[in-house]
Amino acid sequence: MPPALLAITLLLAVTFCYAAVCAGSPFGNCRKCRGMGHALKTDRKGRLKRGKDCRRCKATGKRIRTGRWLYNRWARIYRAGTAD
């Protein structure tokens, strides 16, 4: 199998797998707070405490995946263009 054909096949496989992940689970953990929804702080004795709410995910701990965001944007534009 030529290297170019192998590369194209692998690229298509990765793309379809990512599309399946976006369709099955459109939300992933927030990268900043790692899905906690807030930061962790330590007090003077070294014990963990809840910190401030995460501003990126607005304390939900979830974010929308890039592929799902692109699909939602495309669907919204398509609906707006075909609406009578």
C-alpha positions in Angstrom: 0.0 0.0 0.0 1.5 3.4 -1.0 2.3 5.7 1.9 -0.1 8.4 0.6 -3.0 6.0 0.5 -2.2 4.9 4.0 -2.0 8.4 5.3 -5.4 9.3 3.7 -7.0 6.2 5.2 -5.7 7.0 8.6 -6.8 10.6 8.4 -10.3 9.6 7.4 -10.4 7.0 10.2 -9.4 9.6 12.8 -12.0 12.1 11.4 -14.8 9.6 11.5 -13.9 8.5 15.0 -13.9 12.1 16.2 -17.2 12.8 14.6 -18.6 9.7 16.4 -17.3 11.0 19.7 -18.8 14.5 19.1 -22.2 12.9 18.2 -22.2 10.5 21.2 -20.7 12.9 23.8 -20.9 16.5 22.7 -19.6 17.9 26.0 -16.1 17.2 27.5 -14.4 18.3 30.7 -13.3 21.9 31.0 -9.5 22.1 30.3 -8.9 24.8 32.9 -10.7 23.3 36.0 -10.5 19.7 34.7 -14.2 19.2 35.1 -14.4 20.3 38.8 -16.1 23.7 38.1 -13.8 25.5 40.5 -10.2 25.8 41.4 -8.6 24.1 44.4 -6.8 26.1 47.1 -5.0 25.1 50.2 -5.3 26.7 53.6 -2.4 27.5 56.0 -2.4 23.9 57.2 -2.1 22.5 53.7 -5.7 21.1 53.5 -7.5 21.5 50.2 -10.4 24.0 50.0 -12.8 25.0 47.3 -11.5 28.0 45.4 -13.2 30.4 43.0 -15.6 29.3 40.3 -14.1 28.7 36.9 -14.8 31.6 34.6 -14.2 29.6 31.4 -17.0 27.0 32.0 -19.1 29.2 34.3 -18.7 26.6 37.1 -20.3 23.7 35.1 -17.1 21.8 34.6 -18.2 21.1 31.0 -17.3 22.6 27.6 -18.7 21.9 24.1 -16.3 20.0 21.9 -14.9 21.8 18.8 -16.4 19.4 16.3 -19.9 19.7 17.9 -19.5 23.5 18.0 -18.7 23.6 14.3 -21.7 21.2 13.5 -24.1 23.4 15.5 -22.8 26.5 13.7 -23.2 24.9 10.3 -26.7 23.6 11.1 -27.8 27.1 12.3 -26.6 28.8 9.2 -28.2 26.1 7.0 -31.5 26.4 8.7 -31.4 30.2 8.4 -30.6 30.0 4.7 -33.4 27.5 3.9 -36.2 29.0 6.0 -39.0 30.6 4.1 
